[in-house]
Amino acid sequence: GSNRLQNTIPSEIGQLVRLDTLALSENSDVTGTLPTELGRMIQLESLDLRSNGLSGTIPETIRSLVNLELLHLQHNNLSGTIPETIGSLMNLESLSLSYNRLSG
């Protein structure tokens, strides 16, 4: 459900290197870009940021999330190309990028 968070995802989130699940879905007031520091969260298995107001590109640092099993970024305003490095995430079981302005 909605958490009613506001503003942006802070770059300091990258300091949560032992976190395995990050779920911040359905917060239309969460805007801004995906911080590149997400790539430091190497224990992440689930990243669910669907249905927010996020914009910008998917950072290339996503390639560092080698334990990622679920990546849900649908229903945002993301644009640019889908990083090819997502294809190297061997543990990825669920990927949803629909309802964005992505290409590639």
C-alpha positions as CSV (number, residue, x, y, z in Angstrom):
1,G,0.0,0.0,0.0
2,S,0.9,3.6,-0.1
3,N,3.3,5.0,2.4
4,R,2.7,8.7,1.5
5,L,6.4,9.4,1.4
6,Q,7.4,12.7,-0.2
7,N,10.4,14.2,-2.0
8,T,13.2,12.1,-3.5
9,I,15.1,8.9,-2.6
10,P,18.2,10.2,-0.8
11,S,21.6,9.2,-2.1
12,E,22.4,8.0,1.5
13,I,20.2,5.0,0.8
14,G,23.3,3.4,-0.7
15,Q,24.7,3.1,2.8
16,L,22.2,0.3,3.5
17,V,24.5,-2.3,2.1
18,R,23.0,-5.2,4.1
19,L,19.4,-4.5,3.1
20,D,17.9,-7.3,1.0
21,T,14.4,-5.7,0.3
22,L,13.5,-2.2,-0.6
23,A,9.8,-1.6,-1.3
24,L,8.7,2.0,-1.8
25,S,5.9,1.5,-4.1
26,E,2.7,3.5,-4.7
27,N,4.0,6.9,-3.5
28,S,3.1,9.4,-6.2
29,D,4.9,12.1,-4.2
30,V,8.2,10.4,-4.5
31,T,9.9,12.1,-7.4
32,G,13.3,12.8,-8.7
33,T,15.8,10.3,-10.1
34,L,17.0,6.9,-9.1
35,P,20.2,7.5,-7.1
36,T,23.3,5.9,-8.6
37,E,24.1,4.8,-5.0
38,L,21.5,2.1,-5.3
39,G,24.3,0.1,-6.9
40,R,26.1,-0.1,-3.5
41,M,23.2,-2.1,-2.0
42,I,24.8,-5.4,-3.2
43,Q,22.7,-7.6,-0.9
44,L,19.4,-6.4,-2.5
45,E,17.2,-9.3,-3.7
46,S,14.0,-7.2,-4.2
47,L,13.8,-3.6,-5.5
48,D,10.2,-2.5,-5.8
49,L,9.8,1.2,-6.7
50,R,6.6,0.9,-8.9
51,S,3.9,3.5,-9.1
52,N,5.9,6.5,-8.0
53,G,6.8,9.8,-9.7
54,L,10.4,8.8,-10.5
55,S,12.0,10.3,-13.6
56,G,15.3,10.2,-15.4
57,T,17.2,7.1,-16.4
58,I,17.8,3.7,-14.8
59,P,21.4,4.1,-13.5
60,E,24.1,1.8,-15.0
61,T,25.1,1.0,-11.4
62,I,22.1,-1.4,-11.3
63,R,24.6,-4.0,-12.7
64,S,26.1,-4.3,-9.2
65,L,23.0,-5.8,-7.8
66,V,24.0,-9.3,-8.6
67,N,21.6,-10.9,-6.0
68,L,18.6,-9.1,-7.4
69,E,15.6,-11.4,-8.0
70,L,12.9,-8.8,-8.4
71,L,13.1,-5.4,-10.1
72,H,9.8,-3.5,-10.4
73,L,10.0,0.0,-11.8
74,Q,6.7,0.1,-13.7
75,H,4.3,3.1,-13.6
76,N,6.9,5.9,-13.2
77,N,8.2,8.5,-15.6
78,L,11.6,6.9,-16.4
79,S,13.1,7.5,-19.7
80,G,16.2,6.7,-21.8
81,T,17.5,3.3,-22.7
82,I,17.2,0.2,-20.6
83,P,20.7,-0.6,-19.4
84,E,22.0,-3.7,-21.2
85,T,23.6,-4.7,-17.9
86,I,20.2,-5.7,-16.6
87,G,20.7,-8.8,-18.8
88,S,23.7,-9.8,-16.8
89,L,21.7,-10.1,-13.5
90,M,21.6,-13.9,-13.4
91,N,19.4,-14.2,-10.4
92,L,16.7,-11.9,-11.8
93,E,13.3,-13.7,-11.9
94,S,10.8,-10.8,-12.1
95,L,11.4,-7.6,-14.2
96,S,8.7,-5.0,-14.8
97,L,9.5,-1.8,-16.6
98,S,6.1,-1.1,-18.2
99,Y,4.4,2.3,-18.3
100,N,7.5,4.3,-18.5
101,R,9.1,6.1,-21.5
102,L,12.0,3.6,-21.8
103,S,13.6,2.4,-25.0
104,G,16.1,-0.3,-26.0
